[in-house]
Amino acid sequence: MSSTKSSVSTASVITDFKEITKMGLSISVVFSALAGYLLGAETINFTTFFLLALGGYFMVGASNAYNQIIERDLDALMDRTKNRPIPAGRMSVNTAFIIATAFTVLGLITLYIINPKTAMWGAISIFLYTSVYTPLKTKTPLAVFVGALPGAIPFMLGWVAARNDFGIEPGTLFAIQFFWQFPHFWAIGWFLHEDYKKGGFFMLPTGKPDKGTAVQIIVYSVWTIIASIIPVFGFTGDLKLSIVGAILVFILGMVMLMYAFRLFQQRTAKAAKQLMLSSVFYITMLQIIYVADKFLR
């Protein structure tokens, strides 16, 4: 009987650890960083590759844990977050703070081993996410703009880890993921609008799921596509994209844009959810296409 309780308790601790660090989101962010590394690396160093994955997870996990500490009272008001470890009472604030702080220190050390610039951008990402974006979420829709800054760092971080340099190449990777976040997060803000209202979060540019928000989603979807195909024109240094790669990325962009127009026409939670899923598919496949294009070109 006691062994059964112990196994259940262990499983619960592991589950809560996954939730406080948002493991699924953290892994997707690490995927972006590793894609950026493969694009920037002239020869693949597997030690650096591993350190980037580990350090990236530490940094994103730390940001997520700090976020849940700061928003614990608001999380308790919303259906999608009320069962998180802190508001549900399964984890104390002190425990979450220890995890977040340990992850921050370990993340910075790990990224610093790669090179100081990588650690610097990781530190900037944590600071912007926890100290600027998180407090602004209850004050202004501009919080999404601020949040897009740390959110765009991982893709370019990989390139900086590979080259120990910041130039037009990582800047382009940054721009792609920066513009992409607006249709992605506004779609989430749309279908979770009522729940976000319970916590007092301002996630949509007009403050509500209306035609004005849908128009801005379309505009930023177009900007995302433009930023994504710029490397085909040869303006972005060592970051290149073949015509075939650009066509594939453009087709992906047209699919996402189609869902953006569908949201404009229907203005429903279902259409917003479809756009969100298409945006995730877009950024994932774009990174795969970019990497495959480099090695097959």
Secondary structure, DSSP 8 states (H G I E B T S, - for coil): -HHHHHHHHHHHHHHHHHHHTTHHHHHHHHHHHHHHHHHH-SS--HHHHHHHHHHHHHHHHHHHHHHHHHTHHHHTTSTTTTTSTTTTTSS-HHHHHHHHHHHHHHHHHHHHHH-HHHHHHHHHHHHIIIIIIHHHTTT-TTHHHHHHHHHTHHHHHHHHHHHS--SHHHHHHHHHHHHHHHHHHHHHHHHTHHHHHHHT---STTSSSSHHHHHHHHHHHHHHHHHHHGGGGT-STT----HHHHHHHHHHHHHHHHHHHHHHHH--HHHHHHHHHHHHHHHHHHHHHHHHHHHH-
